[in-house]
Amino acid sequence: MTAQSLGTVLLGAALIHYLILLAWFAVFTGAHDALHRLHGRWFRLPVERFDAIHYAAMAGYKLGVLLFFLVPGIALKLWG
């Protein structure tokens, strides 16, 4: 596998992960109350803490995609 094709694969994976992140955000904003009720069955979380947990998780996921897929993919595309 060449650096160019590996870069293409990594950029494609980054796109898929960003679509997952976008779907997560859409579900979180569109069905916020239903999600909070669902999780409220197992955990006693105030709405503010529930929002903070999801926001932090989305930020961590986005950072992981950026560091492990997007930056290496761009670097390999430029290098190859």
C-alpha positions as CSV (number, residue, x, y, z in Angstrom):
1,M,0.0,0.0,0.0
2,T,1.4,3.3,-1.0
3,A,1.4,6.5,1.1
4,Q,-1.0,8.1,-1.3
5,S,-3.5,5.2,-1.0
6,L,-3.1,5.0,2.8
7,G,-3.8,8.8,2.9
8,T,-7.0,8.3,0.9
9,V,-8.1,5.5,3.3
10,L,-7.4,7.7,6.3
11,L,-9.3,10.6,4.9
12,G,-12.2,8.4,4.0
13,A,-12.3,7.0,7.5
14,A,-12.2,10.6,8.9
15,L,-15.2,11.4,6.7
16,I,-17.1,8.4,8.1
17,H,-16.2,9.4,11.7
18,Y,-17.3,13.0,11.1
19,L,-20.6,11.7,9.8
20,I,-21.0,9.6,12.9
21,L,-20.3,12.7,15.0
22,L,-22.8,14.7,13.0
23,A,-25.5,12.0,13.5
24,W,-24.7,12.0,17.3
25,F,-25.1,15.8,17.4
26,A,-28.4,15.6,15.4
27,V,-29.8,12.9,17.7
28,F,-28.6,14.8,20.8
29,T,-30.2,18.0,19.8
30,G,-33.3,16.6,18.2
31,A,-34.2,14.0,20.8
32,H,-32.5,15.6,23.9
33,D,-35.4,15.1,26.3
34,A,-36.0,11.5,25.2
35,L,-32.3,10.7,25.6
36,H,-32.2,12.2,29.0
37,R,-35.2,10.2,30.1
38,L,-33.7,7.0,28.7
39,H,-30.4,7.6,30.5
40,G,-32.3,8.8,33.6
41,R,-33.6,5.2,34.1
42,W,-30.1,4.1,34.9
43,F,-28.3,7.2,36.2
44,R,-29.6,10.1,38.2
45,L,-28.1,13.0,36.1
46,P,-29.2,16.6,36.1
47,V,-29.8,18.0,32.6
48,E,-26.7,20.2,33.0
49,R,-24.4,17.3,33.8
50,F,-25.9,15.2,31.0
51,D,-25.2,18.0,28.5
52,A,-21.7,18.4,29.8
53,I,-20.9,14.7,29.5
54,H,-22.2,14.6,25.9
55,Y,-20.4,17.8,25.0
56,A,-17.1,16.5,26.4
57,A,-17.5,13.1,24.8
58,M,-18.2,14.7,21.4
59,A,-15.1,17.0,21.8
60,G,-12.9,14.0,22.7
61,Y,-14.3,12.0,19.8
62,K,-13.6,14.9,17.4
63,L,-10.1,15.4,18.8
64,G,-9.4,11.7,18.3
65,V,-10.6,11.7,14.7
66,L,-8.5,14.8,14.1
67,L,-5.3,13.4,15.6
68,F,-5.6,9.8,14.3
69,F,-7.3,10.1,10.9
70,L,-7.4,13.6,9.5
71,V,-3.9,14.9,10.2
72,P,-2.1,11.7,9.2
73,G,-4.3,11.4,6.1
74,I,-3.4,15.0,5.0
75,A,0.2,14.4,5.8
76,L,0.4,11.2,3.7
77,K,-1.5,12.9,0.8
78,L,1.0,15.7,0.8
79,W,4.0,13.4,1.3
80,G,3.0,10.9,-1.3
